[in-house]
Amino acid sequence: MKQVQKIFPTIKKLFFALLLFVFLFSCRGKELKLIQIKRLVDFPSGSGLAFYDDKIYIAGDDASFIMKTDSDFNVRDSIVVFPMLQKRIPKETKADIESIAIFNKNEEPYFFLTGSGSLSPYRDSCLIINTHTTEKTIYSLDTFYNRLRIDGIRDLNIEGAVSIPAGIVLASRGNKGFPRNYLIFTTHRFWESQGTSAIRMVKAGTNPDTSFFSGISGLEYSAKTDKLLLTVSTENTANSYEDGSIGKSYLWIINDISSKRRLSAINPDRIIDLEQMDIRFKGEKIESVCILSEDKNEMHLVLVADDDKGGTVLFKVVL
C-alpha cells in the first residue's frame, strides 16, 4: 500500500506533463493554417497587398498595373499605373513599387504606392491613387529619401508601408552588405511636406536564420489589436539592387506598436516560420501581407510571393 502511495504522485505528475505536451503540440499546430493557394499567370512580381471594399489589390515591383481580385483570388479588374504595352517594366527604369497602403484624405480613401529608393532617380517617387476614380498623382520623394540616407540608411530599400493612427510607417529592408532593417515612423501625407515631416527611425528585428540576412519585405496593421504584422524573407544578396537566391520566409508580429514607436529598437513579439508551418511555403519569397478579417480568436490573412522570374503566388492563411 505504501509503495502504491509513493508511485501515485509520480504517475500523477507524468499524466499532467503528458496533458501539457498534448496541449502545447495542438496549439502549435493551430498557429497558422494554409487554406488556399493561387498562382497568377498574368501578373508579374507581386510585392504589395491591400484589402479594401472586399477586394484585394496587388502591386508588383515591375508591373505596369495593379491587379484587383475578390477574396477567393478571382481576378475582377485592374488599374493602369504606368501606361505601356509590356506588362513588365525593365529593371533599369522601373519605379520598383514594393508596397501599397490605404490612407484617408478629406474622409476619402486613397492608395499610397511607394518606390523603394534603391536606385535614384527612377525609384524615388510615390503614387497617390483615388480608390473610386483611380485618378493618380505622382510625387517625387527625393527630398524625403535623401533625409533618410543622410540619417544613416545608406542602402535605402523601402519594401513596406502602412498607415497607423499616429502616421505612416515605412520599412527599409536590409541586406548582407547593409544588415539593418529600419521601421520609419513619419507623418500622414509626409510627401506634401518632405523637408519638415517628422522622422523617427527604429532598428527592427532579429535574425533567426543565420545563413542569410532576414529582411523585412512588407507591413500590415491591425487597428483592432494595435499589432504590426511584418513579412520577412531571407535572400542571399549583398545590396538593395540585385536579387539573390531565395531562402526562407517568416511572419513577424509586434504587439502594441503605437506605444513602441519612440523606442530605438524593436524586436518581434512572435516569429512564425512559414515553411515550418506548411511545407508548401518552401522556396517562396513572401513579399507582403494584408488582413481580410479578424476577431478576438483569429485573423484571416493573404500573403503574396514573388519568385524573381515574373511570377506571383497568393496564399490565404488563418492565424
Sequence and secondary structure as in RCSB ss.txt:
>XXXX:A:sequence
MKQVQKIFPTIKKLFFALLLFVFLFSCRGKELKLIQIKRLVDFPSGSGLAFYDDKIYIAGDDASFIMKTDSDFNV
RDSIVVFPMLQKRIPKETKADIESIAIFNKNEEPYFFLTGSGSLSPYRDSCLIINTHTTEKTIYSLDTFYNRLRI
DGIRDLNIEGAVSIPAGIVLASRGNKGFPRNYLIFTTHRFWESQGTSAIRMVKAGTNPDTSFFSGISGLEYSAKT
DKLLLTVSTENTANSYEDGSIGKSYLWIINDISSKRRLSAINPDRIIDLEQMDIRFKGEKIESVCILSEDKNEMH
LVLVADDDKGGTVLFKVVL
>XXXX:A:secstr
 HHHHHHHHHHHHHHHHHHHHHHHHHHHHTS EEEEEEEETTS  EEEEEEETTEEEEEETTBSEEEEE TT  E
EEEEESS  SSSB  TTT   EEEEEEEEETTEEEEEEEE  SSTTTTSEEEEEETTT  EEEEE HHHHHHHHH
TT SS  EEEEEEETTEEEEEE   SSS   EEEEE TTGGGSTTTS EEEEEE   S TTSEEEEEEEEEETTT
TEEEEEEEEEE SSSSS  EEEEEEEEEESSHHHHTTSSEE  SEEEEHHHH GGGTT  EEEEEEEEE SS EE
EEEEEE SSS EEEEEEE 
